[in-house]
Amino acid sequence: MKSHALLLLLLSLFLTMCGSRSDSQDNRIKVVFDTDANNELDDQHALAYLLFNADVFDVKGVTVNATHSGGNIDKQYAEAERIMKLTGADGKMPLLKGADGRFINIQSSVGEGSYDGSDAVNFIIEQANATKGEKLVVLAVGKLTTVALALVKDPSLAEKIRLVWLGSNYPKPGEYNQDNDTVAMNYLLNTNTPFEMVTVRYGEDSGTSAVIASQDEINQKMPGKGPKAATPVEGRHGGKYTTFGDYSVSLFEHIHFHDSTKTRSLFDMVAVAVLKNESWGEKRTIPAPILINNEWVDRPNNPRTITIWENFNKEAIMRDFYETMDEPVLVK
């Protein structure tokens, strides 16, 4: 009898431990990452940072879109695939092609079986419908075309996703991600989709533009960081790499620097950071504005609101980024 009671006790403890692990897994933030991965170098660092925080984020998949500086959709896909191989995530989650073109030219085709971006559109809808008890975070760090197309195809997504977008110099005009498809952005601003705008604000301390890394510190801190790939990965500038850290050094080696400080902003990585820890940025709620003739027009009586992220703790964010590179938690 004593041995039987002991067995039951051990079984109960085992089930409790399993349940705790399951609860911990369920508490991770469920994310689809939508990126123009081959543009500049911030997308790659954002994706690696996301995938190296597998205890915080449950990444359901990665979707790519094409913006004008990063090449066509195949080049965007290839760069995202490189990062997934170098972070040990390749084959552990889907990587799908989203929109190559613009919203205005694709919108009327969403009722068809196949169209530009349909694989990613269908995936976002499937994941949103499969996510229970919480909203799926769509973390978009490029143009918003694919996300807008998903809302056209399934308007009920507005109640099932939380859109966090790296883009805009709001309240000033311009910004790369915004300008690549302003129609898609305006469409989403006029839906009821929870919309969080992680501001860029070129050259200002209040935006993600202020969160920078220098080539010197990358050369010092990044070599060899991350898991070692079994098969070397060819970089977009040539060369073979087995760790993300070494590829990071290459990306900084081949990027254009705007001045003698040799620094670059890690815009997209900041959007991941504030999802991980909201205290690393300030947010406020405003009536949703609209962009008309490339100028922001506030709509103070608009009952539809959005969240603006600004004033980021760049020291804390960069410290956590490097600590994550030192001790990554890998996708299983």
C-alpha positions in Angstrom: 0.0 0.0 0.0 2.8 2.4 0.9 4.5 1.8 -2.5 1.2 2.3 -4.2 0.7 5.6 -2.4 4.2 6.7 -3.2 3.6 5.9 -6.9 0.4 8.0 -6.9 2.3 10.9 -5.2 5.1 10.7 -7.8 2.5 10.6 -10.6 0.7 13.6 -9.2 4.0 15.6 -8.9 4.9 14.6 -12.5 1.5 15.8 -13.9 1.8 19.0 -11.9 5.2 19.7 -13.4 4.0 18.9 -16.9 1.0 21.2 -16.4 3.3 24.0 -15.1 5.5 23.6 -18.2 2.4 23.7 -20.4 1.1 26.8 -18.7 4.5 28.5 -19.2 4.4 27.6 -22.9 0.9 28.9 -23.2 1.9 32.2 -21.7 4.3 33.0 -24.4 3.3 35.7 -26.9 2.0 34.1 -30.1 3.5 35.9 -33.1 3.6 36.0 -36.8 6.5 38.0 -38.0 6.0 39.9 -41.3 9.2 41.3 -42.8 10.9 42.7 -45.8 14.0 40.7 -44.6 16.4 41.8 -47.3 16.1 45.5 -46.7 19.0 47.1 -44.8 20.1 45.1 -41.8 17.6 45.8 -39.0 15.1 43.1 -40.1 17.7 40.4 -39.8 18.7 41.4 -36.3 15.0 41.7 -35.3 14.3 38.2 -36.5 17.3 36.7 -34.8 16.4 38.5 -31.5 12.8 37.2 -31.8 13.9 33.6 -32.5 16.5 33.7 -29.7 13.7 34.6 -27.2 11.8 31.4 -27.6 10.9 31.4 -23.9 9.0 34.7 -24.4 7.7 34.3 -28.0 5.9 31.4 -29.6 6.6 32.3 -33.2 4.0 30.6 -35.4 5.7 31.5 -38.7 7.5 34.1 -40.7 6.0 35.9 -43.7 7.9 38.1 -46.1 6.9 41.1 -48.3 8.9 43.1 -50.9 9.8 46.7 -50.6 11.7 48.6 -53.2 15.2 48.6 -51.7 15.4 44.9 -50.9 14.6 43.3 -54.2 11.7 41.1 -55.2 9.9 38.6 -53.1 12.4 35.8 -53.8 15.3 37.9 -52.5 13.3 38.7 -49.4 12.5 35.1 -48.9 16.1 34.0 -49.3 17.4 36.4 -46.7 14.7 35.4 -44.1 15.7 31.7 -44.8 19.3 32.5 -44.1 18.5 34.0 -40.7 16.3 31.0 -39.9 19.1 28.6 -40.8 21.6 30.6 -38.7 19.3 30.7 -35.7 18.3 27.0 -35.7 14.7 27.8 -36.6 14.7 26.5 -40.2 12.2 23.7 -40.7 10.6 24.3 -37.2 8.1 26.9 -38.5 6.7 28.0 -41.8 8.3 30.6 -44.0 5.9 32.0 -46.5 5.9 34.6 -49.3 3.6 37.5 -48.9 2.9 40.5 -51.2 5.4 41.5 -53.8 3.2 44.3 -55.2 0.9 46.9 -53.6 -2.5 46.7 -52.0 -4.3 48.8 -54.6 -3.3 46.3 -57.3 -4.0 43.1 -55.4 -7.1 43.9 -53.3 -9.7 42.9 -55.9 -8.0 39.4 -56.3 -8.4 38.1 -52.8 -11.5 36.1 -53.7 -9.4 34.0 -56.1 -7.6 30.8 -55.2 -4.1 32.2 -55.8 -2.9 35.8 -56.0 0.2 37.9 -55.1 0.7 37.2 -51.4 -2.0 34.5 -51.0 0.2 32.0 -49.1 1.0 34.5 -46.3 -2.5 35.9 -46.3 -4.1 32.5 -45.8 -1.5 31.6 -43.1 -2.2 34.7 -41.1 -5.9 34.0 -41.2 -5.4 30.4 -40.2 -3.2 31.3 -37.3 -5.5 34.0 -36.0 -8.4 31.5 -36.1 -6.4 28.8 -34.3 -5.2 31.1 -31.5 -7.6 30.7 -28.6 -8.0 32.9 -25.5 -5.9 35.7 -26.8 -5.1 37.7 -29.9 -2.4 36.7 -32.3 0.3 39.3 -32.6 1.1 40.2 -36.1 4.5 41.9 -35.8 4.9 43.8 -39.1 8.3 45.5 -39.8 7.8 46.2 -43.5 5.0 47.5 -45.6 1.4 46.6 -44.5 0.2 45.1 -47.7 -0.1 41.5 -46.7 -1.8 42.3 -43.4 -4.3 44.6 -45.1 -5.1 41.9 -47.7 -5.8 39.4 -44.9 -8.3 41.9 -43.4 -10.0 42.3 -46.8 -10.3 38.5 -47.2 -11.5 37.9 -43.6 -12.8 41.1 -41.8 -13.3 39.1 -38.6 -9.5 39.2 -38.2 -10.0 42.7 -36.6 -11.2 40.9 -33.5 -8.5 38.2 -33.5 -5.2 40.0 -34.1 -3.1 42.7 -32.5 -1.2 44.5 -35.1 2.2 45.9 -34.0 3.8 47.9 -36.8 7.3 49.3 -37.1 6.7 52.4 -39.2 5.9 56.1 -39.6 7.4 59.3 -38.5 4.0 60.4 -37.0 3.2 63.2 -36.6 5.6 64.2 -39.3 5.3 62.8 -42.9 7.4 60.2 -44.6 9.1 57.0 -43.6 10.2 54.0 -45.6 7.7 51.3 -44.5 4.8 53.8 -44.7 5.8 55.1 -48.1 6.0 51.6 -49.6 2.2 51.2 -49.3 0.3 54.1 -47.8 -3.0 52.8 -49.1 -2.6 49.6 -47.1 -1.8 51.6 -44.0 -4.8 53.9 -44.4 -7.1 50.9 -45.0 -6.0 49.4 -41.7 -6.3 52.7 -39.8 -10.0 52.7 -40.9 -10.7 49.2 -39.5 -11.2 48.3 -35.9 -8.0 46.2 -35.8 -6.0 46.9 -32.7 -3.1 48.9 -34.2 0.1 49.8 -32.4 2.5 52.2 -34.3 6.1 51.8 -33.2 7.4 55.1 -34.5 10.7 55.6 -36.5 11.2 59.4 -36.5 14.4 59.7 -38.4 17.1 61.6 -36.6 15.0 62.2 -33.5 15.6 60.8 -30.0 11.9 59.9 -29.5 11.8 57.2 -32.2 13.4 53.8 -32.9 15.9 55.7 -35.0 17.7 56.5 -31.8 18.4 52.8 -31.0 21.7 52.3 -32.7 24.6 49.9 -32.9 28.1 50.8 -34.1 30.2 48.7 -36.3 32.9 48.7 -33.7 30.6 47.2 -31.0 29.2 44.7 -33.5 32.8 43.6 -34.3 33.6 43.3 -30.7 30.4 41.6 -29.4 28.9 39.5 -32.1 31.5 37.2 -33.6 30.5 33.5 -33.0 27.3 34.3 -31.2 24.4 31.9 -31.6 24.1 28.2 -32.4 26.4 26.7 -35.0 24.7 25.7 -38.2 25.6 22.2 -39.4 25.9 23.4 -43.0 27.5 26.8 -43.8 25.1 29.4 -45.1 26.0 31.7 -48.0 25.5 35.3 -47.1 23.8 37.9 -49.4 27.2 39.5 -50.0 28.9 36.2 -50.4 31.0 34.3 -47.9 29.9 31.3 -45.8 28.6 31.6 -42.2 27.8 29.1 -39.5 26.6 31.6 -36.8 24.3 34.6 -36.9 26.9 36.6 -35.0 29.4 36.2 -37.8 26.7 37.1 -40.3 25.9 40.2 -38.3 29.5 41.3 -38.6 29.2 40.8 -42.4 26.0 42.8 -42.6 27.6 45.8 -40.9 30.7 45.4 -43.0 28.6 45.8 -46.2 26.1 48.5 -45.2 26.4 52.1 -46.1 27.1 54.4 -43.2 25.7 57.9 -43.2 28.6 59.5 -41.3 31.9 58.8 -39.7 30.4 57.3 -36.5 29.7 54.1 -38.5 26.4 53.5 -36.6 23.1 52.1 -37.9 19.7 52.2 -36.3 18.1 48.8 -35.4 14.6 50.0 -36.0 12.8 46.7 -36.3 14.5 45.1 -33.4 12.9 47.7 -31.1 9.4 46.5 -32.0 10.4 43.1 -30.8 11.9 44.6 -27.6 8.8 46.5 -26.5 6.7 43.4 -27.1 9.1 41.6 -24.7 9.1 44.4 -22.1 6.6 47.2 -22.4 8.6 49.3 -20.0 11.3 49.9 -22.6 9.1 52.3 -24.4 6.3 54.8 -23.8 2.8 54.4 -25.3 -0.2 56.6 -25.6 -3.6 56.3 -27.2 -4.8 58.7 -29.9 -7.8 58.9 -32.2 -6.7 57.2 -35.4 -5.3 59.8 -37.9 -5.2 59.3 -41.7 -2.5 60.1 -44.3 -3.7 62.5 -47.1 -1.3 63.7 -49.7 1.6 62.4 -47.6 0.6 64.6 -44.6 -0.9 63.3 -41.4 -4.4 64.6 -40.7 -5.5 64.2 -37.1 -9.2 63.2 -36.5 -9.8 64.2 -32.9 -13.4 63.1 -33.0 -12.6 59.6 -34.4 -13.9 57.0 -31.9 -11.4 54.5 -33.4 -8.1 54.8 -31.5 -4.6 53.5 -32.1 -1.5 53.2 -29.9 1.6 55.2 -30.5 5.0 53.9 -29.2 7.8 56.4 -28.6 10.7 57.4 -26.3 12.5 54.1 -26.1 15.0 53.0 -23.5 17.8 52.4 -25.9 20.4 51.4 -23.3 18.1 48.7 -21.8 17.1 47.5 -25.3 20.7 47.2 -26.6 21.8 45.6 -23.3 19.1 42.9 -23.6 19.9 42.4 -27.3 23.5 41.6 -26.5 22.6 39.5 -23.5 20.2 37.5 -25.7 23.0 37.0 -28.3 25.2 35.6 -25.4 22.6 33.2 -24.1 19.9 32.6 -26.7 16.8 30.5 -25.9 16.4 28.5 -29.2 13.2 27.4 -30.9 12.5 23.8 -30.3 
